[in-house]
Amino acid sequence: MKHFKGDGPFTVFAPTNSAFEKLLTELDITADELLAQPDLAKVLTYHVVPGKVMAADLTDGMNAATVNGEELMFDLSGDSNG
C-alpha cells in the first residue's frame, strides 16, 4: 500500500464498523477479499485530507481535497443513508 508523503498532520474520516459490515454484505465479499482489491489504496486515501481537521471545523456542504486528488463534500444532516 502507498504511504503518505510529506509532513503531516493528516485527518482520516473512517467509516464505522457497521458501515464496513454493510459494504461487505452488499458486495457479497469477505474482509480479506476487500483488502485484496487492487484499488483499495485509492479508496482509502479518498477518506484522508491533509491537515488537522476537527469536527467543529466542518460545515454542511463543505468541500475538501483528499490526498488522492479527489474532492469530498461533507453532509452534516445526520441522515445515515450511506
N, C-alpha and C positions, 0 to 999 in steps of 0.2 A: 504494500500500500504506500502511496505517496505521503511524504511527510511535509508539514508546513514549513515554508521557508520564510526567513525574515524574523524580525523581532516581534514578539507578542505585545500585548496580550491578544488572545483570540476568545471569542464567545461562541459557545456551541449551543444551538437550540435543539435539544434532544427530544425526540418523541417519547411518550410514556410507554411503559411495558405493555399496556393494553393496546396501544396503537400498533406496536410491533406484532402482537398476537393477532390482531385483526388483519394486518397486512399478510402475515403468513397464511392465515385461513383463506383470505381472498385469492392469494396467488397459488394456494394449494401446494406449498413447499415447506421444507423444514428450515430451521435456523441455519443449519450447515449449508443447505443449498443457497440460502440468501447470501451467506458470507462468501460463497464461491462465485457470485455473479461478477462478470468482468467489468461492469460499470459501477460497482459498489463505491469506489473512491469518489466518483463524480457525484453520486447521490449523497454520500456523507458530507463532502465538502460544500454541498449546497446548503447545509444546515450550520455553516460556520461563517462568521463575519469577523473581520479584523477589528480589534479594539475591545475594550471592556464595555459591555452594554448591560445595563441593569434594567429590570422590569419597569422601573419608574421612568426610564428614558424612552420607552416605547410609546407611540401614539397610534391610534387606529388609522389604518391606511398608509402608514409609514413604509417607505421602501428602503432597502439596504442592499448593498453589493456584497455578494458572498465571495469566499476565497476561490471558488471555481469559476468566477466571472459572470455568474448569473445574478439576477435581481430577485429578491423575495419581498412580498408585501405582508405586513402584519395585520391580522384581523383580531381585534380585541373584543369582539362582540360576545365571546363566551360560548358561542354555538360550536359544538364539537361534532359536526357532520363529517369530519375528515379523518 
